[in-house]
């Protein structure tokens, strides 16, 4: 089975921990090389962020467990890259 190189996750999280602390905690996981966290929306009590996690062998279950531990909820997994990175091309539907 090819290792996961990138996973993009839509997450609902509380204000605390901060987005910075959230990204740092996920980036400390084994197999993770880097994390991008993008704020998509802020509500009264929660924030919606897009988390992009990259590495040579990302353990999705460990990422999801860390998100749960930090009080976040996975809304959706929007992208998974396994094996070699493949350039996305625009199609007529786009």
N, C-alpha and C positions, 0 to 999 in steps of 0.2 A: 504494500500500500504506500503510495507516494505521500511524503510528509506535507503538512500544511505550511505554506510560506507566508500567506497573508489571509487575514480574516477581517472583514469590515462588519461592525455590529452596531445596530441602533439600540441605544440604551436610555432608559428612564432612571434618573438617579436623584437622591435628595441633595440639598444644597451642601451638606457636609457628608463626606469629605469633599473638598473643593475639586474642581476638574483637574487641577494640577496634581493634587495628591492621588486622585483616582488613576491618572495616567502613569504616575510614578510607581504606584503599587503594582499595576499590571506589567509595567516594563521590567520589574524586578523578577518576574517569573522565569524559570528555566526555559531556554529555547527561544526567548523573546529578544530580538535585537533592537527593536524600536516601537514606539507607540505614538500615534497622532490622535489627539482628542479635539473634536470640533463641536462647539456649542451650536445647537440647531434651534433651540427654543427654551425660553425660561417662563415658568408659571409661578404661581404664588408659593408653592411648596416643593416643586421639583424642577429638574432640568432635563432636557432631552439632548443627548450628545451622540455623535458618531465617533466610534472608536475604531481606529485602524491599527491592527497589531501585525508586525512582521518579524520573521526570524527564519532560521534554517529548519526548525522543526517545532512549530507552535502547537502546544497541547491545548486544544480548544476546551476540553473539560476543565483543565486548571484555570484557564481564563474565565470561563463561566463561573467556576467556584469562587474566584477572587471577586468578580462582579457581585455575586450574591453576598459574599462576606462584607463588601463595602456598602451594602444596602441598595444596590442597583437591580434593575430588572431588564432582561434582554427582550426587546420588542421584536427584533428580527435580525437574522444574519443576512446581510445584503450582498456580500461577496466572499468567495473562498477561492484561494489560489493554491493548487497542489502541484508539486513537481516544479518544472521550469516556469518562470513568469511568461505569460502569453499576452502579447499586446492586443488590446481590444480594438476592433475596427468598427467604424460607423456603418450601419446598415440602413437600408431605406426606411425601416420602421422607426429609426432614431430621428 
